[in-house]
Amino acid sequence: ETNPYHSRGDVVMLSGCEDMDCSADASDRYGNPGGAMTTALCDALQGNRSLTYRDLLTALRRNLQRRGFTQRPQLTSTQRFDLDRHFGFDDAIANRNPKIGRTLRKKFPPKPRRMEGPLASELLEAGLLCGFTATLGTDFAGPVMGAPGSVIDTMTDMGYSGMGA
């Protein structure tokens, strides 16, 4: 990771997909609703209780693909470890991080995201940007409210209408 954060604890997180993706909803073999990742995890652990992290990730991906899901489960940890480590809910290892806290290697400028879909135009037409500027004060109102290069001017250039733009 570019800017890792190391803690004193041994924290391991399994997530259903990458940060910019969406985890799907599914149902288990009995028709009960649940997340696709949760269902795949339960199926993997029912099939084999002595998995390594490598085996678990492979089983999760296989179970998700078999059920038609394209999401790819992710493993995140506060410290490096061997993927052949046994998976368990109570298998903490001693901290081996040379530094505790954030290691800042690179600053990233904020990247505005394009708003898409029917909700985007409804939010603009509802005047949510006006309410937002009122809380920030008048110094911010000019750049937001339609001056060249402003948020609304940019939104209009991107093909959005509404708010009188």
TORNUTI-895748 format. One record per residue (C-alpha): residue number from 1; x, y negated, z negated. Coordinates in steps of 0.5 Angstrom, whole numbers. Last residue first. Example, Ala and Ser with C-alpha at 12.3 -4.5 7.8 and 13.67 -1.06 7.14 Angstrom:
// TORNUTI-895748
2 / 27 / 2 / -14
1 / 25 / 9 / -16
//
This chain:
// TORNUTI-895748
165 / -56 / -53 / 31
164 / -62 / -55 / 27
163 / -61 / -50 / 22
162 / -62 / -44 / 27
161 / -58 / -41 / 33
160 / -53 / -36 / 33
159 / -49 / -35 / 39
158 / -41 / -36 / 36
157 / -41 / -43 / 38
156 / -47 / -44 / 34
155 / -44 / -41 / 28
154 / -37 / -45 / 29
153 / -42 / -51 / 29
152 / -45 / -49 / 23
151 / -39 / -47 / 19
150 / -35 / -54 / 21
149 / -31 / -55 / 27
148 / -34 / -61 / 29
147 / -39 / -63 / 24
146 / -45 / -59 / 23
145 / -46 / -59 / 15
144 / -41 / -55 / 13
143 / -35 / -59 / 14
142 / -39 / -65 / 11
141 / -42 / -62 / 5
140 / -35 / -60 / 2
139 / -34 / -66 / -1
138 / -41 / -67 / -3
137 / -41 / -62 / -9
136 / -40 / -54 / -9
135 / -47 / -52 / -12
134 / -50 / -57 / -6
133 / -46 / -53 / -1
132 / -49 / -46 / -3
131 / -56 / -49 / -2
130 / -55 / -52 / 4
129 / -52 / -45 / 7
128 / -58 / -41 / 5
127 / -62 / -45 / 9
126 / -67 / -40 / 11
125 / -65 / -41 / 18
124 / -58 / -39 / 17
123 / -60 / -33 / 12
122 / -65 / -31 / 18
121 / -60 / -31 / 23
120 / -56 / -26 / 19
119 / -61 / -22 / 17
118 / -63 / -20 / 24
117 / -56 / -18 / 26
116 / -49 / -20 / 26
115 / -45 / -25 / 21
114 / -38 / -25 / 24
113 / -32 / -25 / 18
112 / -28 / -30 / 16
111 / -21 / -28 / 15
110 / -17 / -30 / 9
109 / -10 / -31 / 9
108 / -6 / -25 / 7
107 / 0 / -26 / 2
106 / 5 / -20 / 2
105 / 10 / -17 / -3
104 / 6 / -18 / -9
103 / 7 / -12 / -14
102 / 1 / -12 / -18
101 / 2 / -9 / -26
100 / 6 / -4 / -29
99 / 13 / -3 / -26
98 / 17 / 3 / -25
97 / 11 / 7 / -25
96 / 12 / 14 / -28
95 / 6 / 15 / -32
94 / 5 / 22 / -35
93 / 0 / 26 / -32
92 / -7 / 27 / -33
91 / -11 / 33 / -31
90 / -18 / 32 / -34
89 / -22 / 32 / -28
88 / -18 / 37 / -25
87 / -14 / 38 / -18
86 / -8 / 42 / -18
85 / -2 / 38 / -16
84 / 0 / 40 / -9
83 / -1 / 33 / -6
82 / 5 / 31 / -10
81 / 4 / 24 / -14
80 / 5 / 17 / -13
79 / 2 / 12 / -18
78 / -5 / 8 / -19
77 / -8 / 13 / -14
76 / -13 / 13 / -8
75 / -15 / 19 / -4
74 / -20 / 17 / 2
73 / -26 / 21 / 5
72 / -27 / 21 / 12
71 / -33 / 19 / 15
70 / -36 / 22 / 21
69 / -41 / 26 / 18
68 / -44 / 32 / 22
67 / -45 / 37 / 17
66 / -39 / 41 / 19
65 / -35 / 35 / 19
64 / -37 / 33 / 12
63 / -35 / 40 / 9
62 / -29 / 40 / 13
61 / -27 / 33 / 11
60 / -28 / 35 / 4
59 / -25 / 42 / 4
58 / -18 / 38 / 7
57 / -18 / 33 / 2
56 / -19 / 39 / -4
55 / -14 / 43 / -1
54 / -9 / 37 / -1
53 / -11 / 35 / -8
52 / -10 / 42 / -10
51 / -16 / 47 / -11
50 / -17 / 52 / -17
49 / -25 / 52 / -17
48 / -26 / 54 / -10
47 / -33 / 55 / -7
46 / -37 / 51 / -12
45 / -31 / 46 / -12
44 / -32 / 44 / -5
43 / -40 / 44 / -5
42 / -40 / 39 / -10
41 / -35 / 35 / -7
40 / -39 / 35 / 0
39 / -45 / 33 / -4
38 / -42 / 28 / -7
37 / -39 / 25 / -1
36 / -45 / 26 / 3
35 / -49 / 22 / -2
34 / -55 / 25 / -6
33 / -62 / 27 / -4
32 / -64 / 34 / -6
31 / -66 / 38 / 0
30 / -64 / 45 / -4
29 / -57 / 45 / 0
28 / -56 / 38 / -2
27 / -58 / 32 / 2
26 / -55 / 26 / 5
25 / -53 / 19 / 5
24 / -47 / 16 / 9
23 / -41 / 12 / 6
22 / -40 / 6 / 10
21 / -33 / 4 / 13
20 / -29 / -2 / 12
19 / -26 / 1 / 5
18 / -25 / 8 / 8
17 / -30 / 13 / 7
16 / -33 / 17 / 1
15 / -28 / 15 / -4
14 / -24 / 19 / -9
13 / -20 / 16 / -14
12 / -15 / 18 / -19
11 / -13 / 14 / -25
10 / -7 / 16 / -29
9 / -6 / 10 / -34
8 / -1 / 5 / -35
7 / -3 / 1 / -29
6 / 0 / 0 / -22
5 / -3 / -5 / -17
4 / 0 / -4 / -10
3 / 1 / -10 / -5
2 / 2 / -7 / 1
1 / 0 / 0 / 0
//
